[in-house]
Amino acid sequence: MPTPERDPQPQPPSALSMKDLLASCAAATAVSTPPAEPVEEEPDGLPSRRDAA
């Protein structure tokens, strides 16, 4: 005996707002990103150009 087709159950709205979701993603990125390496300066006080090439 075939089963009757059922209407799909409507999904409840998310408990998080888009603002909260974006804020949590930004916080996770900030926590998981390692700190930047310090810029080495030449004796004349200018940043090193070693990485420019």
C-alpha positions as MATLAB code, in Angstrom:
seq = 'MPTPERDPQPQPPSALSMKDLLASCAAATAVSTPPAEPVEEEPDGLPSRRDAA';
ca = [
       0.000    0.000    0.000;
       1.571    3.327   -1.015;
       2.134    6.014    1.612;
       0.534    9.380    1.025;
       2.811   12.301    0.256;
       3.369   14.505    3.272;
       3.894   18.229    3.237;
       7.438   19.047    4.307;
       7.646   20.385    7.826;
       8.452   24.111    7.887;
      11.841   24.848    9.384;
      11.781   27.092   12.452;
      13.728   30.349   12.111;
      17.273   30.275   13.325;
      17.827   31.144   16.963;
      20.720   33.413   15.916;
      20.315   36.672   14.097;
      22.532   37.405   11.107;
      24.302   40.058   13.170;
      25.139   37.515   15.890;
      26.263   34.963   13.318;
      28.603   37.439   11.604;
      29.967   38.589   14.959;
      30.745   35.011   15.979;
      32.541   34.395   12.675;
      34.616   37.557   13.126;
      35.507   36.533   16.675;
      36.519   33.032   15.549;
      38.718   34.488   12.812;
      40.387   36.879   15.248;
      41.113   34.087   17.711;
      42.375   31.591   15.125;
      44.620   33.994   13.162;
      48.220   34.015   14.401;
      49.750   37.404   15.159;
      51.647   39.102   12.355;
      55.420   38.870   12.406;
      57.107   42.105   13.468;
      58.550   44.239   10.680;
      62.335   44.305   10.824;
      63.846   47.761   10.468;
      67.165   48.633    8.907;
      69.671   50.692   10.938;
      68.491   53.840    9.101;
      64.986   53.351   10.580;
      63.291   52.345    7.316;
      61.476   49.010    6.931;
      63.516   46.215    5.395;
      63.113   45.741    1.630;
      64.285   42.144    1.795;
      60.772   40.820    1.080;
      60.127   43.265   -1.794;
      61.846   41.108   -4.415;
];
